Amino acid sequence: MERDKINNLIKSGIFGLVVADALGVPYEFKSREYCEANPMTDMIGYGSYNQEPGTWSDDSSMALATLDGLTNSFEFDFDEGVYISNFSQIINYEDIMEKFASWLFEGEYTPYGEVFDHGATTFKGIANYKFENCEPILSGAKGERDNGNGSLMRILPIAYFIFFLSLKYSFSKYDMMEAIHNLSSLTHRHKRSQMACGIYVIIGIELLRNCFEENDEKLSLEEVVNNGISLAKEYYFDNEYFKHQFSHFDRVFSLKIQDLPRDEIQSGGYVISTLEASIWCLLNNDSYKETALAAVNLGKDTDTTACVVGGLAGIYYGYENIPTHWLEQIAKYDYINELIENFSNSLFEIIDENN
């Protein structure tokens, strides 16, 4: 199995989300009307948070903390056989929560050693774990109003964890989905947030499959995304636990969200809005650059919308298609790359062992 190929795919998605996040930081909270009058066309700085160009936000910080925490999950004993009967339990949720706390309270996983933005629900979940002694997967808030996009923005690393381990090990779809839901629940425990994360991660897995497997005929971007959505829909429609949430995802499950006019795509902090906007931007643009800029120019929660779609676009278009002059401006590029390589190396040691 090719180590460089694995590392490049991970690098593509992680830098894809970080770069897009940094693009969105200066425009966060800007109205769509402002963006239409002053469209972003390139990486800039300052703006909403008065940060230098290339500064990424809490979105990337938490995704990187998740990546680092999943690296420690490779300490699980994978030598017991090819079938993992408790896949969702091999993830070290406590370690991930500790890393979230070190980000929030100590400035770890940040561009410059301090946190300049975080969501209220995210703060609540981390505080519940750190100060109220809640179990990690029971720490997240689960009220109707706790469906912000704070778990969706950081969830992409588990797509790599699941996909690459599935190349060597077998585990049930239920266990796989439980792992995704648990990871969301660290901060966002409502079923709607869990479902949004599940749909997004399965799309990510299908993109990875399309890029990784040696097929003569690759599927189109729309085919891959729709396959991911359809697989998620099949799982959730067979799961009674989620039935009261189905209607919230009608536009996604229709497989026609890309046909909606731009005016009908919302771009605030609601998790459904972010999922829909991300899919819409991904399917209505033809390059990483166009996709990321389109997300920012929707306005409002610009960094998160861009971050979420940027990770998927990074996987599909590849690291080499992220503009070089954007990558060169990213704060702590080498640090991010080191976290990626640590994850990639640990993953490779597991899946390549005895092959």
N, C-alpha and C positions, 0 to 999 in steps of 0.2 A: 504494500500500500504506500502511496507516495506521500511522504511527509510534507514536501513543499506544496503539494496540491491542497492538502488539508489546511496547512497554515495560511495559504493565500485566500481560501474561502472564508476562514475566520477573520482574517485581516480585512477582507472586502466588506463584510457586514458590520464589523465593529467600527472601523474607520468611516464606513458609510453613515452610520448613525451619529458619530461624534462630529463629523464635518457638517452634516446637515443641522445638527443642534446648534453649532457655532454660527452657522448662517442665520439661524432664526433668533438668536439672543438679542441683537440690536433692534429687532422689529417686534419683540413681544409686546402684546397689548395694543399694537397699532390696529386701527380699524381697516376693514377691507377697502373702504373708500380712500384712506390714506395710501394704502399699498397700490391701488390702481393709479393714483396720481403720482406716486413716487415708487415705482416698482423696484424691488431689489434685483440687481443684475449681476452682482459679484460679492465676494466676501468683503464686509466692512466691519468697523468696530463702533464702540461707544453706543449711542442710541439709548435704549430703555434702561440699561444698567451701567452705562458709562464704562464698559469693559473694552479692552484692546481687541483688535481683530483676531479671530481664532480662539476666542474664549468660549468654552463649552459650559453647560449649566448642570443642574441637578439631574437632568435626564441621563446624560452621559456618565455622571459620577455614580449613579445608582446602577447603571448597566455594567460599568467597570467593576463595581463592588460585587455585583452578582457573578460576573465572569470569574473574579478572583475567588469567591466563595465556592463556586462550582469546581474550581481547580482542586480545592481541598476535598471535595466529595470523591475524587478519584482514589482516596485512601481506602475506600471500601474494598473488601476482599472479593475481587471479580473472578477468582480462580475456582469457584465452587461448581461451575458448570456453564452451559451456554444459555440456560434459561434463568432469568432473574425474576423470582416470584414476588419480590417486594420492591420493585423499581422505585416507586415514589418515596420509599424510606431510605434510599441510599444517599439522598441529597442532605447535606449538612446545613439544615435550615438555621440552626443556632449560630453557626459560623457566619452565614450570610447576614443574619440580623446584627451580629457584632460588628460586621463591616459597615452595615448601614449606620449603626450608632457612631462608629468612628468617623464616618463621613459627616453626619449631622452635627455632632458635638465637638469634633476635634479637627475637622477640615481635611481629613484624609480623602483621597480620590477626587480632589478638586484641582483646578488649574493653578491656583495661587495660594492654597492653604487656608481658604475661608469659603464658607457657604454664602452665596448672595441670593439664593432663591430656593424655596422648597414649598411643597403643598401642605395644606392643613391636615388632610387625611393621612398623608405619609408621615408627618410629624407625630400624629396621634398613635399610629401603629408602632413606630419605633419607640416612642415614650412608654407605651403600654408594656412593651417587652423589657425595656431597660429599667424602668422605675416601678412598674406594677407587677413584675415577675410573671407576666403572661407567657404561655408557651408560644414559640415563634409563629406557628400556623394558626394560632387563635388570637394573635395580637392585632390584626387588621380590623378596622371598623367595618360593619356590615349593614349599615342603614341605607335607606333609599338615596339619601343625599351624599353618600360616601362613594359615589361612582365616578370620581374623577379619573384622569388618565395616568395616575401615578404608578400603577403597576404595569400597565401596557408599555410605558415608555422604557422600562428596564428589563423586559421579559425575554428579549431576543436571544441572549446567551444559552437559554435552555434548549432552543431549537438545535444548536450545535451538539449539545450534550446528548440529546435524544437521538438525533440522526446518526451521528458517528458511532455511538454505542450500538445502535440497531444493526450496524454492518457486521457485528460479531456476535451480539447477544440477542436473545428473544425475550420479549416481555409483553404483557397484555396491553391493549389499547386503553383499558380502564386505568391501569397503573400509570401509563404515560400521561393521560389526561389529569389524573389525580396529582401528579407531580407539578404540572403546569398550574393547576388550581391552587395547590398549596403555596407555590411560589408567589402567586398573586396575593394570597391571603395574609402574607406577612404584613402587608399594609392595607390591602383592599380585599375584603372577605365577602362582599356581596356577590351573589350568583352572576349578576350582569357583568361585573368586572372580570370574574373568572371566565365567563364565556367569551368575552372580547379577547382576553389573553389566549384562550384556547384556539379560537379561530385564527388569530394572528400567528401564533406559533406553528400551527399546521401549515399555513401558507408558507412560512419560512422554511419548514422542513421540505415541502414540495419544491421550493426553489432550490434548496441545497441538493435534493435528489436529481433534479433536472441538470444542474451544473456539474455534479460529481460523476454521475454514471456515464459510461462510455457508449452513447447511443449515436447512431449515424444521423438520426433525425431528432433534433431537439424540439420540444414543444414550444409554442409561442408563449409569451408572457401571459396573455389572457387565459390560455389553456391551463397553464400551471396554477395561476391564482384561482381560477374557477375550480380546478381539481381540489385545491386545498380547502376552499369554502365548502364544497360539496361533501368532502370527508368529514369536516367539522359538523356540518348540518346533519349528516347521517348519525353521527355519534350523539349529538344533543337531542335529536328527535327520538332516539331510542332510550333516553335517560329521563325518567319521570321527574327526577329531582329538579330539572331545569325547565320544565314545560311552561311555567308561568312567565318565562323570560323570552320565549320564542318571538313574540310579536315585536319586540324591540330591535330584532335583527332582520326584519322582513326585507329591508332594502339591500342588505348584504346577501342574504340567502337567495334573493331573486336572480343573482348573477348578472344584473343589469345596472348596477350602481354607476358604472362608468358612463352610462348614457344620460345620466341626470345633468341638467344645466348647472353651471357653476354656482348660480345664485341659491340653489337648493342644497348645497354642501356647506354644512356648518363647521366652524374651526375653533370652537371654544374648548374649555377644559373637560367637557363631558366625555366619558370613555367611548360611547357610541359615536359621537361626532368625530373623535380622533381616528377611530377605526375606519369609519366611512371615508373621511377626507383622505386618509392614507391610501386606501385602495383606489379611490377616484384619481388621485394624483399619479399613482403608479401606472394605472392603465391608460391614462390620457397623455402620457409623455413618452419620449423615445430615447432618453439618455438619463444618466445619473444627474447631470447638471440641471437639465430641464425639470426633472422630477422634484429635486430639492428646492429649486427656486419657485416652482409652482406652489409647493406647500407653504413656503414662507409668505408668498404673496396672497394667500388666502386671508392673512391677517389673524389677529387675536392671539391664540396660543401657538405662536409661530415656531418656537423652538421645539415643542413637543410634537406637533404635527410633522415637522420636518425630520426630527429624530426618528420617529416611528417608521415613516416611509423610507427614510434614508438608509436604514438597516436593510430593508428588503431590496431597495434599488441597488445598494452596494453589492449584495449577493448576486443579483441577476446580471448587472453590467460589469462587475469586477473592479478590483482595486485600481487597476491600470486606467480605468475610465473616470475615476474621481479626479477632477482638475488638480494638476500638480501644484499650482500656485495656491490652491486652497489648503492642500495638505501641508505645504511648507509653513503656513501661518498657524497651524494648530498648536496650542499650548501643550507642553509636555508630550510631544510626539513620541520621543524615545521611551518615556514611561508607559504610555499606552501600548506601544509595541512590545515592551517587555511583559506586560500582563497578558497580552495575546500569545506570545511565545511560550510563556509558562503554562498557560491553558492548553495550547496546541501540543506541547511536548508531553505533558501529563496524559493527555488524551491518546496520543500516538503510542505511548508505551503500553497502554491498556489494550487498544484494539489491534496492535501489531504483534503482541506477545505470542510467540510460538507459531506465527504465521509463516 
